[in-house]
Amino acid sequence: MSVLSIVIDAFMPASVKHGLDTISADQTLTLGQLVDTLVLIAPILVLGLAVLSVMAAAIYRLIFRHDDPRFGYLRLGSDELRLMGLTLIYIGITIGLVFAVSMASAIIVALAAMVAPMAQAFLSMAAVVFSLGVVIYVLVRLSLAPVITFAERRLSIFESWNMTRGYFWQLLGAYGLAFACIFVIYFLVLVVFSGIAGVIMLLSGGQLSDLNGILKPEVGSLRSYLSFGIIAYMLVNSVVSALYNAVIAAPGAVAYQKLHGAPPSRPLTAQPEAS
């Protein structure tokens, strides 16, 4: 839980909170209810997308344009807008890919089950593993698109597919190692913070059970978050969140440098043919 998430939650209108509760509820939404809910929470989604794009662009700017450290590499301009647009496009591609793979797998399993009914459970499990593998493969092959979009100052959707040909396993290993590192770091930070906070609580006459109120504060007004322990936890979590964005974005940027070399200083444009 970062500082930004607390501020959003505290000042979020009641209608938006109701919309989020509707999405997370177990009941099935009609198309009209889903559209109305998405319209209500659209500003929150746009804000979250902007924050992610600003953080990713800051990491790319640090790596590719480190001689321009204004505002701590943080800004909101054409680079960030292109990353936001690319993210929306890739969300649509991912949804379509998952739907297509799921439908194809379901049809194949249904046809195979007609021939061998006893193997339906095995076939279903194999279809799930295969579908997940296909989605991961495609996402890894397209994973350099944000880096290319930023480095070359143009929207690049499928160029990553050609650039990553023959490097799937290396990239998958790099991303897996990045996720593993950030998980270990987060776990260690949580253990250290919990230990220090627990000692402080005991010395101040509290109980260890009070620690849960810091790690999982009750959702409510801004006043409910104004305690020393919760503020300290928000600050620590914000630092970890920033570190997470850096660790996750860096492998793609380094891979682009290795596969492509230094990015052009200006956008690539078509040159007129010599007469």
N, C-alpha and C positions, 0 to 999 in steps of 0.2 A: 504494500500500500504506500504510494508515493504522495508527496505534497500535492501534486496536481490532481490526483484522484480524490483526495480528501476535499479539496476546494470544489471540484465538480460535483461531488456527492452532496456537499453542504448547501450549495446554491442551486442545485438542480430543481426545476419546477416540479410540482407534485404530479402534473400530467405526464411528464417524461418518466418519472419514477414508476408511475402506474403502467406505462408502456413497457418498461423493462421487466416489471413483475409479470406482465402478461406473456412476454416472450419466454421467460424462464419457467412459467407454470407448466404443469403436466397436461393441461387441456389442449386439444387441437384447435388451432386458430383457423378461421375462415380467411379467404383471400382478402376480403375487405378489412378485417381486423388487422391482418398482417401489414397491409399497406398503410393503414392509419397509424399503427405503432411505429413503423419505419419512418414515416414523416415526422412524428414527434421526436424521435431520437436522432434524426439526421444531423442536427447541429453538433451533438456529442460525437457522432461518428466522424464528422468532418474535422472536428477539433483533434480527435485522437489520431486521425490520418495525417493531419498537418504536423503534429508533434513528432510522430514517427519519421516523417519525411525530413523534418528539420534536423533531427538527431542523426539520421543516416547520412544526410548531406554534409553535416559537420564532420563526420568521420572521413568521408570521401575527400572533403576539402582539406582536411589535415594531411591526408596522404598524397593527394595529387597537386594541391595548390597551397602548400604549407607556408608560402611567402605572403599569404594574405590572411593574417590572424585576427582581423577586425571582429569585434563582438564575440571573441572566443570561437570563431569559425561558425557561429550560429547566426542565421538570418532566414528570411522568408522572401524568396525571389523566384526567378524563372527556373532555377535548378530544382528547387523544392516543389514547384508546381508541376514540373514534368514528372518528378518522382511520384507525386500524388496521383496524377493521371495514369501513370504506368501501373501503380498499385491497383487502381480500380479496374484497369483492363485485365490484370492478372487474376484478380478475384473472380471476374467473370469467366476467364479461361479455366481456372481451377474448378469452379462450380460445374462448368460444362464437361470438363474432363472426368470429374468424379461421377457425374450422372451417366456419361457415356460408358465408362468402364464398368460401373455397377450394373447397368442394363445389359451390357454384353455378357458379363459374368453370370448374371441371373438366367439369361436365356440359355447359355451353354450348360449350366448346372441342371436346368430343368430338362433339357434334351438328353443329357447324359443320365439323369436319374430315371428316365423312362427305359433306358437300356439296362442300367444296373441300379435298381432301387436300393439295394443294401449299401451302396457306396455313397449315398447322398450326403451323409454327414461329412465324410472325408472330402468329397468334391466341394461342398460348401466352404469348408475350411481352406482348401487349396485355392478356391476362387477369391476368398478374402485376402489371402497372402499375395496372390498374383495381382489383384487389383491395387493393393497397397504398394506393391513393388513398382507397378506401372506409373502410379501417381508420383511416387518419390523420384523415379528415374526422370520423368518429364520435368518436374520442378527443379531438380539439380541441374539438368541440361539448360534450363532457362534462367538459372539463378544469377548469372552475370548481367542480366538485362538492366537492373538498377545502376550497376557500376558503369556500364557502357553509356547509359542515358546521361549520367552525371558527367563522366569524363569527356565525352564527345559533344556534350551540350545539344543533344537531339534525342527525340523519343526513339528508343530502340526496343522492339518487341521480340523479334525472333532471331536477331543476329547472334545472341548468346548460344543458340543451338549449334551453329557452325563452329564457333570459337571453342566450345567445350567438347567437341568430338574427340573421343579417345581419352578423355580425362575424367570420366564419370566417377570412377572409384577413388581417385585422388581427391576430387572435390567432396565426395561424400565423406571420406575420412576426415578431411579438414573441418567440415561442418559438424560432424559428430564429435570431434575433439573439442571444438569451440563450445558446443553445448555441454559436454562433460566438464570442461573447465569452469564454466559459469555456474553449473550446478554445485560443484565442489566449493567454489568461492561463496556462493549463497548459503550453503549449508554451514560452512565454518563461521561466516559472519552471524548467522542466526544463533549458532551455539554460543559464540562469544557474547553476543548482545544479551541473550537470555540469561547466561551465567552472571554477567555484571548486573543486569536489571534485577535478577533474583536476590543477589547479595544485598543490593541497595534496599530492596523491599524488606528483607528480613531485618536489616539494621535499623530501618525506620519504623519497625513495629508492624509491618504488614505480613501477608502470607504469600506463599508461592502461587497459590491459586489466583491471586490478583494479577499474575503475569499474563493470564489469558485475556484480560481486559485490555492489555496493551497490544498484544499481537493480533487480537480480533476485536477491535472496538465496536461498540454498538452503533449501527447506522442511525443517524439522526441529524440534529442541527450542528452548526459549527462549534457550539459551546461544548458538545460532548467530546470533541477532539482536543480541547484546550487543556491538556495535562502534560506535565514534563515528560513522563514516560512515553506517551503516544507521539508527542512532537519529536522526541529523540529517535523513536522507531521510524517515523516518517522520513527524517533526514537521512538515517542510515539506509533505508530502503530506496530513497531517491538516488543515493550514490551508487548503490548496487544496480539500480535500473539503468543509470547512465553507463556503468561498466558493461552491463549486459548488451546494450546497443553497440558499444564499441567492439566487443569481442565477437558479436554475431556479424557485424558489417565488415570487419577487417579482412577475413579470409577471402571474400569475393574480390575486394580491391587488390589484395596481393596477387591473387590468381590472375586478374586482368593484367597487372603489370608484367607478370611472367609470360603470359600467353601473347600479349599484344605489344608490350613495351610502354614507353611513356605516352600518355594521352596527348592529343594535339592541343596546342595552346588556343586554337580557335575552332569553331564548329567546322566540320568537314562539309565542303560544298563542291558541287560539280564544276570542273574547270572547263572553259570553252575550248573547243578544238582549234588547233592552229590552222590557219587558212593556207 
